[in-house]
């Protein structure tokens, strides 16, 4: 057995034990733990007992119907046999879940199927953070990135013998979050290839979502959250500045003068017009010439998630907007135009969710973003016997103490 994995597991177990048994003011692990895991432990502690044995689970017939009617089933159908074979040969359990963390489909080896059944890692099982604490599916859905959760990084002790790899599944055109793909096995079978594999298969499912759609011939910008750009369905490897230039031109489809482009991108920074012209020229080459000048504009069809979020809000569909919004628009950008759009989308989405009066939508929003005011709104809307009510109260109290 790999001694390195043994040492890592033992170290994480010590950190988890120290965290669970310490007083709140001392609950910073002495062992080095990823920041996102520690933050997840803190959220989990408000709603989940660490001794919880299994996930809550819903009626199997309803889940089968939801799976059969979902876009995920259609897009992943050509891969299901391959994923099943991978699970059997690799001693894995493979799962596809929806955007809320409920499992819709699983397949696994005989051993892993037996272990998964014991903790309700089955279709219908709820594996969101506030039901079962820190786990890979929940973190992938929250961060919108592929993640690995190993051994005692899981908050619930019953999953400490597992290692899990998860990646979000998004609509390549709109950026809308549709679900999550997960590979899980026992900790001693952890592999450096796990994250690469989960990204690969999640990408294949995403490609299946747009199979046959002509929009794949254009430019796809997903810049709300982890930035990604695709040209004719192929990823572009761009610098932060190139992401900014594309975003500004996508937001100004009628074109910009060089001076206006400079103002929108650089503001008052002392950057010359010739530097900007050079950056645009480099970007034009990467796009195969699809940047015109006089005025500067993109000359191919563009699907931009920021505009898709706005369109969903304007058409009265805040749920679709929330699923498309993977995070702030280029959060490290100081571009005046992008700063305005970043703040505008954040505020407009929050306001739409708040005004909806929809407890399900408020639940989904507050699962991703800590907001004590919206948690109070949610608390007033939930029925007295709703099992989520104690979780909401505990989280609101915890935010009030911070």
N, C-alpha and C positions, 0 to 999 in steps of 0.2 A: 504494500500500500504506500502511496506517495506521502513521504514524511512531511513535505511542505504543506499539503492539505491538512494533515493531522494537526500540525502546529497552528495553522490558521483557524481551524475549527475550535481548538482549545482556547485560543486567544479571544475569539468572538464570544465563546461561552462565558469566559470570565467577565468580559465587558457587559454582556447582557445581564448576568447575575448581579453585578455591581449596580447597574442601572435600575433593575427591578427592586432591589432591596434598599436603595438609598432614599433619603428624604429629597423632596423636590428641589431644594436649593443645592443639593449635592449631585444631582442626576446628570452630570457630564462625565461620560465614560473616560477612565484613565487610559484605556487602550485606544489607539487610533482607529476611528470608525468614520466611514464616509459621511459628510455633512447631511446628505439627503436621507440617509438611514437614521441618523440621530433625530432629525426633524420629524421623520415619520414615527419613530418610537414615541416622541412627545405627543404627537396627535393621537396615536393609538392608545396611549395610556389614559386618555380621557373617556374612551368608549369601550375598550376591549380588555377583559381580564386576561392576563398572560397565560392562565391555565385553560383557556377555552380549548375545547377538543375538536370542534368541527365548525364548518361554515353553515349559515342558514341556507336552506334549499327550498325551491318552489316546485309546484306541480310539473311533472315531467311532460305531460301532454301539451300544456301551454308552451313550454320551452321548445318542444319539437316543432310546434306550429310557428313560433317566432323564428326559429332557425330556417325552416323551409321557405319562409316568406322573405328572408333577409337578403340584402345584396351580398353579404359576406358568403352565404352558401353558394350563390351563383358564381362568384368570383373564385372561390376556393375549390369548387367541385372538381376541376381537372387535377388538383393536387392531393385530394383526400386519400387516394390509394397510395401515393408516394409517401405522404405523411404517416399513414398507418404502418407501412413497411418500415419507415425510419424508426417509429416508436417501438415496433417489435424487435427489430435488429439491434437498436441502441439501448434497449431496456429503459424506455422513456414513457411518460404520459404526455401527449400533445393535446393542447386545448385551444379553442377559439372562443373568445368571449365578446360581449357587446360593449358599447362605450361606457356603460355603467359598471362593468366588472362582473356581470353575470355570465357564467359559462353556458355556451350554446351547444358545443360539440366537443367530445373528447375521444381519444383512441390511445391505447397503450399496450405494453407488454402485460403478460398475465400477472407478474409480480407488482408492477406499478399500478395496474388497474385495481388490484386488491388493496394496496396502500392508499390509493386515491379515494376509493369508496369509503374507507374508514374515516376520512376527514371531510367528506362531501365535496371533494374535488371532482365533481360530476356535473353533467348538464343540469342547470337550475341552481347550482351553488353560487352564492354571492361572495365574491372575492375582492370586493372593494375594501379600502383601508379601514373604514369605520365599522365593518362587520367582522373582519378577522385580523386587523392590524397590518403591519408592514409585510408586504409580499411583492413579488416582481410584477404581477399583473397590475396591482394598484399603483405602483410607482411608475410603470410605463405609461399608464393612462394619465397620471398627474403631471409627469414631466414631459410627456410626448416624445420620449426617447427610449431606445433599447437599453435595458438594464439587466443586471445579474444580482440576485439575492441569494447569499450562500449561508447555509446552516443557521447559526444563532443571530444573523442579521434579521431573520424573521422575528416578529414580535411574539407570536404565539408559540409556545414551547413545543407543541405537538408537531410543528413543521421544522424543527431544528435539524432533523436528519435529511433535509432536502436541499437541493440547489435548483434554482429556477431561473430561466432566461425568458424575458418577455419583450415584445416590440409592438408599438401601436400600429394600427392599420388605418390609413387615411385615404380619402378620395384624392388621387393625384391631381385632379383638375381644380377642385374647390378647396382642398385642404381639410375638408370635414372629417372629423374623427368618427370612424365607424366601429372600431372594436380593437381587439388585442389578440396576438398570437403568443402562446407560451409553450416552452419545452421544459419539463421538469423530470428530475430523477433524484436518486439519493446522493448525498454529499460526496461520497468517495469517487463518484463517476464525473465529478466536475472537470471541465475541459476548457482550455483557452479558445477553442473553436465554437463554444456555445453562443457567444454574442454574434459572431460572424454568421453563424447558421441561422439564427433567429431573424437577423436583418435580411438575409437572403430570401427566406421563405415569406416573410412579411412583404418584401418588395414584389415577389411573384404574385401574391394575392392582390396587391395594389395594382399591378399591371393588368390583372384580370378584370379589374373594375372598369378599365377604359378600353378594353379590347374592342376594336372596330370603331372607335370614336375618332372622328376626323380632327378634333381639337388637339389630339396628341401631336399634330403637325406643327403646332404653335409653341408658345413659350408659357410655361407654368411657373408661377412664383408663389412659394409658400414661405413667407417672411414673418408671419405672426407666430412666434415661438422659434424653435430651432430652424435656421434659414436653409432653404433648399430651392434650387432652380433647375428646371428641366427644359431642354430644347428638343422638340420632336420626340419626347419621351425619354431622352437620355440625360443623366445628371450633368450639370455644369459645375466645375470646381472654380469658384469665384472668391475674390477677396471681399472683405467687409465694404470697401468703397464701391466695388462693382455692384454689390447688392443694393447699396444706396442709390446709385445711378439708375439701376433698373426700376427700383421702387418709385423714384421721382418721375421717371418717364411714363411708367404705368399709370400713375395718378394724374398725369397731364397728357392725355392721349392726343390732344390737338397740337402739341409741340411747344417748345420753349426756345427763346433766344439763348445765346451763350451766357449773357449777363443774368438772365432769369434763372437758368440752370445753376449758375454759380451761387446765386443768392439762396436758392432752395437747398443746395447741397452743403455749402460751406458757411453761409451766413457771413459773419464778420471776420472769419479766419483769414490770415494773410496768405492766401493761395492764389497763384497767378492764373489768368485765363488760359495761358499756354499749357499749364499743367493739366487743367480740366480738359482741354482739347485732346491732349495726349491720352488721358484716361478714357475718354469717349472713343478715341480711335482704337485703343486696345480692346475695349468692349465690343466695338463693331466687328472686329476680326473674330472674336470668340462666338459671335452670333451669326457668322456667315454673311456679314454685310447688312444685317437687318436693323441698322440705326441710320436714319436719314438726318440731314442737317438743313438748316435754314427753313423751318425751325428743326431743332433736334427732337426726334420722336422715334418710337418703335414702329417698324413696318410689317409686323406679323401679328397674328392673333395672340392675345395675352389673357390668361386666366390668373388673377391675383387674389389671394385669399383675403387681403384687407378689404378689397372692394366687394368680395363675396359676403363677408361679414356685414358690411354696411347694407348691401342689397337685401340680405335676409332680415335685418332689422327694419328697413324701410317697408318691406312687404308684410310686416307683422308676424315674423317667424323667429322669435328670440331663441327657441330651442335649436333651430338649425344654425343660427349665428353662434351660439355657445359651442356647438360641436365643431364648427369651422375654426373657431378662435383657439389656437394652440398656445397662445401667450402674447405678451406685448410685441408690437411691431418693432423689429430691430432695436431692442432695448438699450444697446450701447451707442446708438447713433445720436450725434448732436445736430444732425441736419434740422434746420428750422421747420421745413415742411413735414418731415417724418416725425419730429417731436409733436407737432400739432396733431397729426393723424393718430399717433400712438395714444395720446391723452384723450382724444376725441372718441376713439373706438373703445377704450377702457371704460370711459364714463357712460357712453351710449349703451353698451352691453349691460353694465350694472344697472342702469336706470330701467332698461327694458325688462330685465329679470325681476327687479323690484316691483315694477308696475303690473307684472303679469298676474300676481296673486296665485300663482300655480305652485303648490308645494313640491311637486316633482321637479320642476325646473329650479326652484330655489335649492332643493336638496343637491341637485347635480352641480349647481354653481358653487355652493358652499363646500362641497367635497373637494373642490380644486382651489378655491380662494378663501383665505381666512377673512371673514367680514362679520363683525359682531352685530351690526345693525340688521343685516339680512338674516343672520341666525335668529335674531329676535322675531323678525317677520315670520320666519319658518316655524318657530315655536308656537306662535299664535294661530297658525293655519293647520298644524297637525292635529289629528284626532287624539283625544285623551289616552286611548289605548294603542296608539301607533308605536311600534317598537323603536322607532327612530327618535322619539321625543326625549328619552333620557340622554341619548348621544348628543343631541342638539343642545340641551341644557348644560351638559358637562363641557362641551366645547366652548360655549358662550362664556361660561364661568372661567374657563382657563384663559381665554383671550382677555377677559377683564382683569386678570391677575398679572398679565405680562407688562 
